[in-house]
Amino acid sequence: MILFLVSVEEARYSEIKKQEYVIGDRSLSRILKELQERGIILREAHPTYPVSTSYSLTEKGKQVARHLGELKDLF
């Protein structure tokens, strides 16, 4: 999910859900909330009807993504 956000910079919940096809809605919501609380992702609600929400990486999240990318390259 973090590496996906690096590639697209910003994504809506449905776009993330398509990438994380193995995970259920409740689990994905919980993970997104936890990443937000830890300062890794930023959640933005847009004033549309219905309200749309997008997620992007914070600077801390970009640092985490760099480390994950390095680990991925090792395997």
C-alpha positions in Angstrom: 0.0 0.0 0.0 2.8 2.4 0.9 4.7 1.6 -2.3 1.6 2.0 -4.3 1.1 5.5 -2.9 4.6 6.4 -3.9 3.8 5.5 -7.5 0.5 7.4 -7.7 1.2 10.2 -5.1 -2.6 10.3 -4.2 -5.3 7.6 -4.3 -8.9 7.2 -3.3 -10.0 4.4 -1.1 -11.4 2.4 -4.0 -8.1 2.6 -5.8 -6.2 1.3 -2.8 -8.8 -1.4 -2.4 -8.2 -2.6 -5.9 -4.4 -2.9 -5.2 -5.0 -4.7 -1.9 -7.4 -7.3 -3.3 -6.6 -9.8 -0.5 -7.6 -7.6 2.4 -11.2 -7.0 3.6 -12.8 -3.6 3.9 -12.7 -3.5 7.7 -9.0 -4.5 7.8 -8.1 -2.0 5.1 -9.9 0.8 6.9 -8.2 -0.1 10.2 -4.8 -0.2 8.5 -5.3 3.2 6.8 -6.5 4.7 10.2 -3.4 3.3 12.0 -1.0 4.6 9.3 -2.7 8.0 9.5 -2.3 8.0 13.3 1.3 7.2 13.0 1.9 10.1 10.6 2.7 7.9 7.6 -0.3 8.8 5.4 -2.4 11.9 5.1 -6.2 11.5 4.7 -8.0 14.3 3.0 -11.8 14.6 2.7 -12.9 16.6 -0.4 -16.1 18.7 -0.2 -18.0 16.8 -2.9 -21.3 14.9 -2.8 -20.8 12.3 -1.7 -17.7 13.2 0.2 -14.6 11.7 -1.5 -11.5 10.9 0.5 -8.0 10.6 -0.8 -4.8 9.3 0.8 -1.2 10.4 0.2 2.2 9.9 1.9 3.5 12.3 4.4 7.3 13.1 4.5 7.6 10.4 7.1 5.7 8.0 4.8 8.1 8.8 2.0 11.0 7.9 4.2 9.3 4.6 5.1 8.7 3.9 1.4 12.4 4.4 0.6 13.3 1.9 3.2 10.7 -0.6 2.0 11.9 -0.2 -1.5 15.5 -1.0 -0.4 14.2 -4.1 1.4 12.2 -5.1 -1.6 15.3 -4.8 -3.8 17.1 -7.3 -1.5 14.7 -10.1 -2.3 
